[in-house]
Amino acid sequence: MSLSPLLYGKVIGRYVAEVADYLSDGDQETQTIAVTGTVTFTPTAPRLLVIDADPDPATVFPRPVVATIDYDGYLHLHEGERGVMLPIASADTNPTTWDWTVSFDLYSGDAKLTAPSFTFTLPEYSPIDPSTALDLATVAPIATSSLTPEVRGPRGDGLQIDGTAANVGALPTASTHSNELWVAADTGRVYVSTGSAWVTVDFIKDAELLALAGLTSAADKLPYFTGSGTAALATFTSFARSLIAAANAATARATLGVVADSITDAVTDVAPSQNAVFDGLALKLDKTGGNLTGNLTVSRDSAVTTVAVDSDSNQYAEIALTTDGSTRWKIRKENDSTPNLQVARYDAAGTFVDLPVVFDFATGVATFLSSPTAPTPPLGNSSTKLATTQFVSDTAVAPSISRTLLTATGDQYLGAKGFVAGELTNKSHYRITLGLIKSGTSANTTVNIRLGPNFSTADTSLAQLGSLTGTAATDFMNIVADIQIDSLSSSNGTATCILSLDRSGTTAGFSGTATVGAYGGVQTSSLNTSGAGWIGASVNPSVGSVVTVAYFMIEKVSN
């Protein structure tokens, strides 16, 4: 009876035991002997339907098959024929797949051997290819160190690709290719049909690798991660590659076009100071145009801080002072042939106007665009240096006189404090201090406190002490005159002079009278707000060489 197209597979196996050496063969190695007993094969399916069996469909009830062990330990059913043929399922049977379970009842002598049963799948056997027989030793489970059984089955045919499409859009209808594997040729991606759609087969399970695999490569592009399991492409130009490829810092700077200037003492075997960058490096900012915004502070711990504005040979170096980007002033050095220092002025539009001051490099002398007005130097000072009006006002006092014998007779001008135009104001206050010594005669002496424009005895006498006499060398008088300007007009002014006297000597000092505004009198002077003027004193002895001026001073008390 033929059950074609029912197929068969062949099972082979050899079973032996290792026992103690019982032969006198000169060694003590164990002896290999065949075991005895039976091996039973039981199908996992209760029945098998063979629709195309000849001559009619058949229902097959497979029964357990019991094999024995021959004298060499090989599995067999009949003497001389090793191996066991067993029916197997195929695409023409129902079910289309099934397995066999093998169990053992084996002995070595009287000792029962332990061999666990296991299930295996039997492939089709081809008589022309004996290697298609299944050796049970290749599929039997073995115990590992953790005593977990492992089953080694027959080698499969590997991944089977059912078709290739130009791209994913060219894949055939999924419903007609259920469970098939197709490859999209443009990407090399593998797709499997679920019966309703094509699904990508991802052989890579790592999220980061999948993110990279999902990118489309292009020239001058570099992959980078944008998050966990996500990636993108960034532009990676040839210039960027050349910078990364630089072998050292010097090459990298040359690639960037950045120049390090005067790098000195850059290596040290001691901890650097907090100013190490400034101490060790003089950096050059090679930049054309642009602005440095914000405040720039240069500081260091030493006594001198230098900010250098360096220019190329025969070029100007300058510092511009601007308002909202428009130049107002510039301080600049001329070129090397005439490295003078210039102060340049600009108008509101930032246009150059003139050079108010230029300092000569060789002499240091300043040249002014307009000659400055120099105040009149104080009396007795012949300096040609410039002085401020305030300087003249505060310092231009009449030179002090000490121990001067008046040898001549007549009114003699001792000295004065000079004023420039407009210097005198209401309530200006000045003080004259005068000391006189009279000796050897009773001749009269007159003292005048004067205010006017003439620097002479022609100026108005604000106060006068007349008929001063003395009879001994020890006769002495100290005169203090406080002059206050009360009012000024365009043509004249008024002033108050207050005198105080201190007399001493054998005859109670000088005697005499105070006239013409003495002790608070008011005098009118030709001094005015626009002209120059003087405050001074004169002494008029009636006899020569008998009056000595012990001291004479003029000082400014307040404005």
matplotlib code that plots the C-alpha trace (Angstrom):
import matplotlib.pyplot as plt

x = [0.0, 1.4, 0.7, 2.5, 3.0, 3.7, 7.4, 9.9, 12.9, 15.6, 16.9, 20.3, 22.2, 24.9, 24.7, 27.6, 28.7, 32.1, 33.0, 36.0, 39.0, 38.4, 40.9, 44.5, 45.7, 48.5, 46.5, 44.0, 41.8, 38.0, 36.4, 33.6, 30.8, 27.4, 24.4, 21.2, 17.6, 15.1, 14.5, 10.9, 9.7, 6.2, 4.6, 3.3, 0.2, -2.5, -3.3, -2.1, -4.3, -2.9, -5.4, -3.5, -2.7, -2.9, -5.5, -7.6, -7.1, -6.1, -6.1, -2.9, -2.7, 1.1, 2.0, 5.1, 8.1, 10.4, 13.9, 16.7, 20.5, 22.8, 26.0, 28.0, 25.5, 23.8, 20.1, 18.2, 15.0, 16.3, 19.7, 22.0, 20.0, 20.9, 18.7, 14.9, 12.6, 9.7, 6.9, 7.1, 4.6, 4.8, 3.0, 0.7, -0.4, -2.4, -1.0, 1.9, 4.4, 4.8, 7.5, 8.6, 9.4, 12.1, 12.4, 15.0, 15.0, 18.7, 21.0, 24.6, 24.7, 22.1, 22.5, 19.7, 21.0, 19.4, 18.6, 15.8, 13.3, 13.2, 11.3, 12.8, 11.8, 12.8, 13.8, 13.1, 15.6, 17.2, 18.7, 21.2, 22.5, 23.1, 24.0, 20.3, 19.7, 19.2, 21.7, 20.0, 23.4, 23.1, 19.7, 19.8, 19.8, 22.9, 23.3, 25.2, 26.8, 23.5, 21.8, 19.7, 19.1, 20.1, 18.9, 20.9, 18.7, 19.6, 21.1, 18.4, 18.6, 19.1, 17.0, 15.1, 14.3, 11.2, 11.7, 13.4, 11.7, 13.3, 12.1, 9.6, 6.9, 7.4, 6.7, 3.8, 0.4, 1.0, -2.2, -1.0, 2.4, 1.7, 4.7, 7.1, 10.4, 11.2, 14.2, 14.0, 17.0, 17.6, 18.1, 18.8, 16.0, 14.1, 10.3, 7.9, 4.2, 1.7, -1.0, -2.3, 0.9, 4.7, 6.6, 10.3, 12.5, 14.9, 17.9, 19.4, 17.7, 20.0, 18.1, 21.3, 22.3, 18.8, 18.9, 22.1, 20.9, 17.8, 19.9, 20.6, 24.3, 25.5, 28.6, 30.0, 27.6, 28.3, 25.8, 25.2, 22.7, 19.9, 18.6, 18.3, 17.8, 17.5, 20.1, 20.5, 23.1, 25.2, 27.2, 30.9, 32.8, 36.3, 37.5, 36.2, 37.9, 41.2, 40.9, 40.3, 43.1, 45.6, 48.4, 49.1, 48.1, 50.3, 48.8, 45.3, 46.1, 47.5, 44.3, 42.2, 44.5, 45.0, 48.5, 50.0, 52.4, 55.3, 54.4, 57.1, 57.9, 54.9, 56.2, 56.8, 57.5, 55.7, 52.1, 51.2, 50.1, 46.7, 48.1, 49.8, 48.0, 49.1, 52.5, 53.3, 51.6, 51.4, 48.4, 47.7, 44.1, 44.4, 40.9, 39.8, 36.7, 34.0, 33.4, 34.4, 31.2, 30.9, 33.6, 37.2, 39.1, 42.9, 44.3, 47.2, 48.8, 52.0, 52.5, 52.4, 49.8, 50.5, 47.9, 49.8, 48.3, 50.9, 51.1, 53.0, 56.1, 55.4, 51.7, 49.6, 48.5, 45.5, 42.7, 39.3, 36.9, 33.4, 29.7, 27.3, 29.9, 30.7, 34.2, 34.7, 38.4, 41.4, 44.8, 47.3, 50.9, 52.2, 54.3, 57.8, 59.5, 57.7, 56.2, 54.6, 51.6, 48.5, 45.1, 42.6, 39.1, 36.0, 32.6, 29.2, 29.1, 32.4, 34.3, 37.9, 38.2, 41.7, 44.6, 44.3, 47.5, 50.6, 53.5, 56.8, 58.5, 62.1, 61.5, 58.3, 57.1, 53.4, 52.2, 48.7, 46.4, 45.4, 47.8, 46.5, 46.1, 48.7, 47.8, 50.2, 52.8, 52.9, 55.1, 58.7, 58.2, 59.8, 58.9, 57.7, 55.8, 52.0, 50.0, 46.3, 44.4, 43.7, 47.4, 48.2, 45.3, 46.4, 50.2, 50.7, 51.4, 53.8, 57.2, 57.8, 60.2, 62.4, 64.6, 64.8, 66.1, 64.4, 67.3, 65.4, 62.7, 59.3, 56.5, 58.0, 55.8, 56.6, 54.7, 51.3, 49.1, 48.0, 44.6, 43.6, 40.5, 37.4, 39.2, 38.0, 34.4, 32.1, 33.2, 36.8, 38.9, 42.7, 45.0, 48.2, 50.6, 53.4, 56.0, 58.0, 61.0, 61.8, 65.3, 67.3, 65.0, 61.5, 60.9, 57.3, 56.4, 53.1, 51.7, 49.1, 47.0, 46.4, 44.0, 44.1, 45.2, 48.6, 50.9, 52.3, 51.6, 49.1, 46.6, 43.8, 44.7, 42.0, 43.5, 46.4, 48.4, 50.0, 52.5, 54.0, 56.9, 59.3, 62.3, 64.2, 65.6, 63.2, 60.1, 58.0, 54.6, 52.7, 50.0, 47.3, 44.9, 41.9, 40.5, 37.0, 35.6, 32.0, 30.8, 32.0, 30.6, 31.8, 33.8, 34.7, 34.1, 34.0, 36.1, 36.3, 39.7, 39.9, 43.2, 44.5, 47.7, 50.1, 52.7, 55.5, 58.8, 60.3, 58.0, 55.0, 55.8, 54.8, 52.4, 50.4, 46.9, 44.8, 43.0, 41.2, 38.9, 40.8, 39.1, 36.3, 36.2, 34.9, 36.9, 36.1, 38.6, 39.0, 39.3, 36.5, 35.3, 37.1, 40.5, 43.5, 44.4, 46.6, 46.3, 49.5, 51.1, 53.5, 55.7, 56.7, 59.5, 60.4, 64.0, 66.1, 67.7, 65.7, 62.8, 63.2, 60.5, 60.7, 58.3, 55.6, 53.1, 49.9, 47.6, 44.2, 41.7, 38.6, 36.8]
y = [0.0, 3.4, 6.5, 8.8, 11.8, 10.9, 11.5, 9.7, 10.6, 8.4, 8.4, 6.9, 6.7, 4.8, 4.1, 2.7, 2.5, 3.1, 0.4, -0.5, -2.1, -5.9, -7.0, -7.9, -5.7, -3.8, -0.6, 0.5, 2.5, 2.0, -0.3, 0.7, -1.8, -1.6, -1.0, -3.1, -2.2, -0.3, 3.1, 4.2, 6.9, 8.4, 10.9, 14.2, 14.2, 11.6, 11.3, 12.4, 13.2, 12.3, 13.7, 12.7, 9.1, 6.5, 5.2, 7.2, 9.8, 8.2, 9.0, 7.7, 6.8, 6.6, 4.1, 4.2, 2.6, 0.5, 0.0, -2.1, -1.7, -4.1, -5.6, -2.5, -0.2, 1.0, 1.7, -0.7, -2.5, -5.5, -7.3, -5.8, -2.6, 0.2, 3.2, 3.7, 5.2, 7.3, 9.1, 12.9, 15.7, 17.9, 20.6, 17.8, 16.5, 17.8, 18.9, 20.2, 19.8, 17.5, 16.2, 12.9, 12.2, 9.7, 7.8, 5.3, 2.0, 1.2, -1.0, -1.7, -5.2, -5.1, -1.3, 0.8, 3.9, 7.4, 9.1, 11.8, 11.8, 14.7, 15.9, 16.6, 17.5, 15.0, 16.2, 14.3, 11.5, 11.0, 7.5, 9.1, 11.4, 9.5, 12.7, 13.7, 11.1, 12.6, 11.4, 11.6, 12.7, 16.0, 16.9, 15.3, 17.8, 18.0, 19.4, 22.6, 23.8, 25.2, 21.9, 23.6, 21.2, 22.5, 21.1, 21.3, 20.8, 20.4, 23.3, 25.3, 27.0, 30.5, 33.6, 33.2, 36.3, 35.9, 38.9, 42.2, 45.5, 48.7, 50.6, 50.4, 51.9, 49.1, 46.2, 44.0, 43.9, 42.7, 40.6, 38.3, 37.8, 37.0, 36.1, 36.8, 38.7, 41.3, 43.6, 47.3, 47.5, 51.3, 51.1, 47.4, 47.4, 44.1, 44.1, 41.3, 41.1, 40.8, 40.0, 43.5, 45.7, 45.6, 46.0, 46.9, 44.1, 45.7, 43.4, 46.2, 46.6, 49.4, 52.7, 54.8, 52.5, 52.6, 56.4, 56.5, 53.9, 56.1, 58.9, 59.5, 60.2, 63.1, 65.0, 67.3, 66.0, 64.6, 62.7, 63.8, 62.9, 65.3, 63.3, 59.8, 57.5, 60.4, 61.7, 64.3, 65.5, 68.6, 70.4, 69.4, 71.5, 70.9, 73.9, 72.4, 69.1, 70.8, 72.5, 69.2, 67.6, 70.2, 68.4, 71.1, 74.6, 76.4, 74.7, 75.3, 79.0, 79.2, 77.6, 80.2, 83.0, 83.9, 85.1, 84.9, 87.8, 87.9, 84.8, 84.7, 82.6, 80.4, 77.4, 77.5, 74.9, 76.9, 77.8, 80.8, 84.1, 85.5, 87.7, 84.8, 85.5, 89.1, 88.5, 85.7, 86.8, 90.0, 89.3, 91.0, 91.6, 91.7, 93.0, 95.3, 97.3, 96.4, 97.6, 96.5, 97.1, 97.5, 98.7, 97.8, 97.7, 97.1, 96.5, 94.8, 94.7, 96.5, 100.3, 100.9, 99.8, 100.5, 100.5, 100.7, 101.8, 100.5, 101.4, 100.1, 102.0, 105.5, 105.3, 107.3, 105.9, 107.6, 107.4, 108.7, 110.2, 109.8, 110.5, 107.9, 106.9, 110.4, 111.6, 114.7, 114.7, 112.6, 112.3, 110.9, 110.4, 111.4, 109.1, 108.1, 111.0, 113.6, 111.7, 114.8, 114.6, 116.2, 117.1, 117.1, 118.7, 117.6, 119.2, 117.7, 115.8, 114.1, 116.1, 117.3, 121.0, 121.8, 121.0, 123.3, 122.0, 120.2, 119.1, 118.9, 115.5, 116.9, 119.9, 119.2, 122.7, 123.1, 125.1, 126.6, 127.3, 130.6, 132.4, 132.2, 135.4, 135.5, 137.6, 140.3, 138.7, 139.9, 142.8, 141.7, 138.5, 138.5, 134.9, 134.4, 131.2, 131.3, 131.6, 131.5, 134.6, 132.9, 132.3, 136.0, 137.0, 134.8, 135.4, 138.8, 140.8, 143.6, 142.3, 142.4, 145.0, 144.3, 146.9, 149.5, 152.9, 155.7, 158.0, 160.4, 162.9, 163.2, 160.8, 157.3, 154.4, 151.3, 148.8, 147.6, 144.6, 144.6, 143.6, 142.5, 143.8, 142.6, 141.0, 143.5, 142.7, 144.1, 143.1, 142.2, 142.5, 143.2, 144.0, 146.1, 145.7, 148.3, 148.7, 152.0, 152.9, 156.6, 157.6, 160.7, 163.5, 164.9, 165.3, 164.7, 161.6, 161.0, 157.5, 157.1, 154.0, 154.3, 152.8, 153.6, 152.8, 154.5, 152.4, 155.7, 158.4, 159.7, 157.1, 158.1, 158.1, 156.1, 156.9, 159.1, 159.2, 162.6, 164.5, 161.3, 162.2, 160.4, 161.4, 158.1, 155.2, 152.9, 154.7, 152.1, 152.0, 149.1, 150.1, 147.6, 148.8, 146.7, 147.8, 146.6, 147.4, 148.6, 149.3, 149.5, 151.3, 151.7, 154.7, 154.6, 152.8, 153.3, 151.6, 151.7, 151.6, 150.8, 151.6, 150.2, 151.5, 150.0, 152.4, 151.9, 153.6, 155.8, 158.6, 156.3, 155.9, 158.1, 160.9, 162.4, 162.8, 160.5, 162.3, 161.7, 158.9, 157.5, 154.9, 154.0, 156.9, 156.4, 157.4, 157.7, 156.2, 156.2, 152.4, 150.7, 147.3, 147.3, 148.8, 147.4, 148.8, 148.7, 148.8, 150.1, 152.5, 155.4, 157.0, 160.7, 161.5, 165.2, 164.3, 161.7, 158.7, 158.9, 156.6, 152.8, 150.6, 147.5, 145.4, 145.9, 143.3, 143.2, 140.1, 139.1, 138.3, 137.3, 137.9]
z = [0.0, -1.0, 1.0, -1.4, -1.1, 2.5, 3.2, 5.6, 7.6, 9.0, 12.5, 13.4, 16.7, 18.6, 22.4, 24.4, 28.0, 29.6, 32.2, 34.2, 32.5, 32.6, 29.9, 30.5, 27.6, 29.4, 30.2, 32.8, 30.5, 30.7, 28.2, 25.7, 25.4, 23.7, 25.9, 25.6, 25.7, 23.5, 22.1, 21.5, 19.0, 19.7, 17.3, 18.8, 16.6, 17.1, 13.4, 10.0, 7.0, 3.6, 1.2, -2.0, -0.9, -3.6, -4.4, -1.9, 0.9, 4.1, 7.8, 9.3, 13.0, 13.7, 16.4, 18.6, 16.9, 19.2, 18.1, 19.7, 20.0, 18.0, 19.3, 18.4, 20.0, 16.9, 16.6, 14.4, 13.6, 11.7, 11.8, 9.3, 8.7, 11.0, 11.6, 11.8, 9.1, 10.5, 8.6, 8.6, 7.7, 4.6, 2.7, 1.3, 4.8, 7.6, 9.8, 7.7, 10.6, 13.5, 15.8, 17.3, 21.0, 21.8, 25.1, 26.3, 28.3, 28.3, 30.4, 30.9, 32.4, 35.2, 35.6, 34.2, 32.4, 32.7, 29.5, 29.4, 26.6, 24.2, 21.2, 17.8, 14.2, 11.6, 8.1, 4.9, 4.1, 0.7, 0.0, -2.4, 0.4, 3.6, 5.4, 5.4, 8.2, 11.6, 14.3, 17.6, 19.2, 17.3, 18.7, 22.2, 25.1, 27.3, 30.8, 31.2, 34.4, 35.5, 34.5, 31.9, 28.9, 25.5, 22.3, 19.1, 16.0, 12.4, 10.6, 8.7, 5.3, 6.8, 5.9, 2.7, 0.6, -1.5, -3.8, -4.5, -5.4, -6.7, -3.6, -0.9, -3.1, -5.7, -3.2, -4.4, -2.7, 0.9, 1.0, -1.7, -0.2, 3.4, 5.5, 2.6, 3.0, 0.3, -0.1, -1.2, -3.5, -3.1, 0.7, 1.3, 3.9, 4.5, 4.7, 5.8, 4.8, 7.6, 5.1, 5.2, 5.2, 4.7, 7.9, 8.2, 9.6, 11.9, 12.5, 14.7, 18.0, 19.5, 19.4, 18.7, 15.8, 14.4, 14.6, 12.6, 10.1, 9.4, 8.1, 4.4, 3.9, 1.7, 0.9, 3.6, 6.2, 9.7, 11.8, 15.4, 18.1, 18.8, 21.8, 23.1, 20.1, 17.6, 15.2, 12.4, 9.9, 10.3, 7.6, 7.8, 5.3, 3.9, 5.9, 9.2, 8.3, 7.7, 11.1, 12.8, 10.9, 12.2, 13.9, 16.4, 17.7, 15.3, 12.3, 13.6, 14.1, 10.5, 9.2, 11.1, 10.1, 13.8, 14.8, 18.3, 18.7, 21.1, 23.1, 25.8, 28.8, 28.1, 29.9, 33.7, 36.3, 39.0, 39.7, 37.5, 39.1, 38.7, 36.0, 34.2, 30.9, 31.0, 32.3, 29.8, 26.6, 24.6, 22.4, 19.1, 18.0, 14.2, 13.2, 10.4, 11.2, 13.7, 17.2, 20.7, 22.8, 26.5, 29.0, 28.5, 31.8, 31.9, 35.4, 37.1, 40.6, 39.7, 40.0, 36.2, 33.8, 30.1, 27.3, 24.0, 20.6, 18.2, 14.5, 11.6, 10.4, 9.2, 10.1, 12.5, 15.9, 17.4, 20.0, 19.0, 21.5, 20.1, 20.8, 19.4, 16.9, 15.7, 16.4, 18.5, 19.4, 18.4, 20.2, 17.7, 17.0, 13.6, 11.4, 12.3, 10.4, 12.6, 15.6, 17.0, 19.3, 17.9, 19.5, 16.6, 16.8, 14.8, 14.4, 15.3, 12.1, 12.8, 10.2, 10.9, 11.9, 13.0, 15.3, 18.4, 20.0, 18.5, 20.8, 19.1, 19.5, 19.6, 21.9, 23.8, 23.0, 22.4, 19.4, 19.7, 16.8, 18.5, 20.8, 24.4, 26.4, 29.2, 32.3, 33.4, 35.6, 39.2, 40.3, 40.5, 38.5, 35.0, 34.1, 30.6, 31.4, 31.1, 34.3, 35.0, 36.1, 39.4, 39.8, 39.3, 41.5, 44.4, 44.1, 42.6, 45.8, 46.3, 47.2, 50.9, 52.2, 55.2, 57.0, 54.3, 55.3, 53.4, 52.6, 50.4, 51.3, 49.6, 49.0, 48.1, 46.7, 48.6, 46.3, 45.3, 44.5, 40.9, 39.5, 36.0, 34.3, 36.1, 39.0, 41.6, 42.7, 45.4, 48.9, 47.8, 51.0, 51.1, 54.0, 54.1, 57.0, 57.5, 60.2, 60.7, 62.9, 63.6, 65.0, 65.9, 64.9, 65.3, 61.6, 60.4, 58.3, 56.4, 55.3, 52.5, 51.7, 47.9, 45.3, 41.6, 38.1, 38.1, 40.2, 41.7, 44.3, 41.8, 42.9, 45.2, 48.9, 50.8, 54.2, 55.5, 58.7, 58.9, 61.2, 62.6, 64.8, 67.1, 69.3, 69.9, 67.9, 69.7, 68.6, 66.5, 64.9, 63.3, 60.8, 59.6, 56.9, 55.9, 52.5, 51.4, 47.9, 48.6, 45.1, 41.5, 38.5, 34.9, 35.8, 39.5, 42.8, 46.5, 49.1, 52.9, 54.6, 58.3, 60.0, 63.3, 65.0, 67.5, 68.8, 71.3, 72.4, 75.0, 74.0, 73.6, 69.9, 67.0, 67.5, 64.7, 63.2, 61.0, 58.2, 54.9, 55.6, 58.5, 60.7, 58.3, 55.9, 52.4, 49.3, 45.6, 43.2, 39.4, 39.6, 37.5, 36.4, 33.0, 33.8, 35.6, 39.0, 42.1, 45.9, 47.6, 50.1, 50.1, 52.9, 52.8, 55.4, 55.8, 56.6, 54.8, 56.5, 59.7, 58.8, 58.4, 56.8, 59.1, 57.0, 54.3, 53.0, 51.0, 51.2, 49.9, 52.6, 50.6, 47.3]

ax = plt.figure().add_subplot(projection="3d")
ax.plot(x, y, z, "-o")
ax.set_aspect("equal")
plt.show()
